[in-house]
Amino acid sequence: MNETTVTKMKQMNLYVMHNAFKTAIESRKTEHYPLDEFISMLIDAERDERHNRRIERSIKNAKFHYKSSIESLHFDTSRNFEGNQVLRLGECEFVEKNENILITDSTGVGKSYLATALGYEAYIEGFKVNYFNTTKLFAKLKIAKADGFYLRELAKIQRQDAIILDDFGLQALDSSNSITLLEIIEDRHNNGSIIVTSQIPVQGGMILLEKK
């Protein structure tokens, strides 16, 4: 019966459950667990593995510029990060509220790294996030407009719970890109968050949270 069950698990693509069950049988661990606890252990193993795989796929699809997380940030004076504020943002309440974040400072202080860390945390919480280099995004959308795929590309962006516009303002926006930016912002009004990194100085500090 055990061999049949193991085979069925494999046929159903329950690979983690299959391996855990097979190992438990071979090591006789099944004798030390009540039936309900043993089944719960197998289901938890399969669920956790699928959850981790989903996160890995999501992070890959997000095309983040860095592999970063809130835990890997160093709140030293050279980066100008206000630790408590960053940790609060890492709870991703700003995504739930459709709020926007502007991260601004000079080059090399870790703006992109911080934005990616916030995006990563949002993915962990189950939100859809996508990273864009702003210059490359506008170039891509300009080509899409010429090829007739512009609205489709905008729809992809609109479906995200949060987007990261990295290195905003490095190049001046022409009239076409200005209209594109306004359309992206309009689509996301009360419908998603934007995390912007920029070297353009603004009054109020490195990290600004826009309340809607």
N, C-alpha and C positions, 0 to 999 in steps of 0.2 A: 504493500500500500504506500509506503514512504517513497519507494522508487517511482511509482506512478505519479505521486503528488509532485515530486521534484521535477519530473519530466513535464508535467502540465504547467508548472510555474515558468519553466524556461520557454515553453511554447507560447505562453501569454506575455512574454517579454518582462516578466517580473524577476529580473536578473539578480537584483540585490536580495530580494526575499528568497530566491532560489539558492544563492550562495550561503546565506545565513542559515537556512533550513538544513542544507546539506552538511554544513560544518557542525551544526548542533547535533545532527544525527550521528555523525562520525565520532564526535567527542562525547556522546551520551549526555549532553546537556539537557536534552528534552526530559530526562528523568528528574531533573531538579526544579522544573517550573510547573506550576499549575497551568492547565490548558489555556485559560483566558489570558494569563500573563505572557505565555509563549506566543500566542497569536498576536497579541498587542506589540510584542517586541519585533516580530517579523514585519508587521504593517508599518511601525515607526521607522524601521530601517529603510524600507522601500520609499516611504513618503519623504524622509530627509534627503535621500539621494536624488530623488526627482526634483525636489525643491532646489538643491544645490546646482543641479544641471540646468534648471530653468534660469537661475541667476547667472550662471556662466554664459549661457546663450544670450541672455539679455545684455550683459555687459559687452559681449563681443559685438552685438548688433548696434549698441550705442556708439561705438567707435570713439571711446574716450581717448583723449590725447595722452593721459597718464594712467598708470595703475596706482590709485591712491585711495585712502580712506581717512575718516576722521581720526581713527586710532593712530595713524602714521604721521599726523601733523605734529610739528614742534612749535610751540607757542613762545618763540624767543623774540627779543626786541627788534631784530633785524627784519622780521616778517610783518611786524605791526598787526598781528592777529590778536584780537581780543578773545581770549580763550573761552570765557563763559558764553559770549555771543555765538561763537562758532559751534559750541556744543549744543546750544539751543536750536540753532539752525539745523544741526545734524539730526534732530528729532523729526524733521521734515513737515512740521506743521505749516510751514509757508506754502508747501505744495497743496495741502488740503484746502488752504484759504485762497489759492490762486494769487499769491503775492509774488512779487519780483525782487530779485537781488542784484545790486550793482556792486561789483568788487573792483576798486580802482586804486592804483598806486603805480610807482615807477616799475620799470622792467626788472625782473629777477627776484622779486619778493615772494613769488609763489601764488599769484592770482589764479592761474590756470589749474594748478595743483589743488588749490582749495575748492574751486568750482567743480572739478572732477570728483573730489571727495564727497561733496554734497550730492552730486548726481549719483554716485555709487550708493550712498546711504538711501537715497530715494528709491533706487532699484531694489535694495534689500527690503524696503517697506512695501514693495509691490507696485510702485508707480512706473509708468513708461517714460523713459528719459532718452534724449539724443543729444550728442555733442556735435557742434559745428564750429569750424574755423570761419569767422564771419566773411572774410574776403573770398574764400573758396566757395562758401555757400551762395553768395551773391553771383559769383561767376557761373556756378552750376545752374542757378535759377534763370540767369539771363540766357543761357544756352537752351534750357528747357522751354523758355518762352518762345524762342525762335523755332524750336522743333515741335511745338504744340503740346508739350507735356507740363506746362507751367502749373495749371490748376491741380494736376495730379500730385506734383511735388509739394505744393502748398498743403494739400489735404493730408499728406504723410506727416508733415510738420504739425498740423493742427491736431492730429490724433495723439500726440505725445502729451503726457501730463506736465512735463517740464522739458525745456530745451536750454542748452548752454550755447551762448554766442560768445565765443572766445576771441580775444584780440580785436574787440570792436573799436573802430576809429583810427586804425593804423593807416587807412586810405580814405580819402574824402569820398563821400557818396555822390554819384551823379544822379540825375533826375530819375532814371529808371530804378536804380537801387534804393533811392529814397522812397519811391512808391512801394517797392517790394517790402521794405522794412515796415512801412505803415500797415500794409496788408497783414503781415505776420503778427504785428502787435494787435491789430483789430481782431484777428481771428482768435487770439489768446485772451482777450479781455473777458474776465470772469470765467475763463474756460481752460486755464493752464498758467504755469509759471515760466518766467524767463530768468535765467542767471546770466548776467553780462559781465565780462571782464574787460577792462580798458585801462589804458595809460592816461586817459584824459582826466586831469585833476578836477575834483568837485568838492564843494564845501560839505563837511560833515563826517569825514573820516574814510577809512578804507572800505568798510562794508556798510552799504545802505540797504535797508529793507523798505520797499514801497508798500504802504498800506493801501488797500483798495476799499 
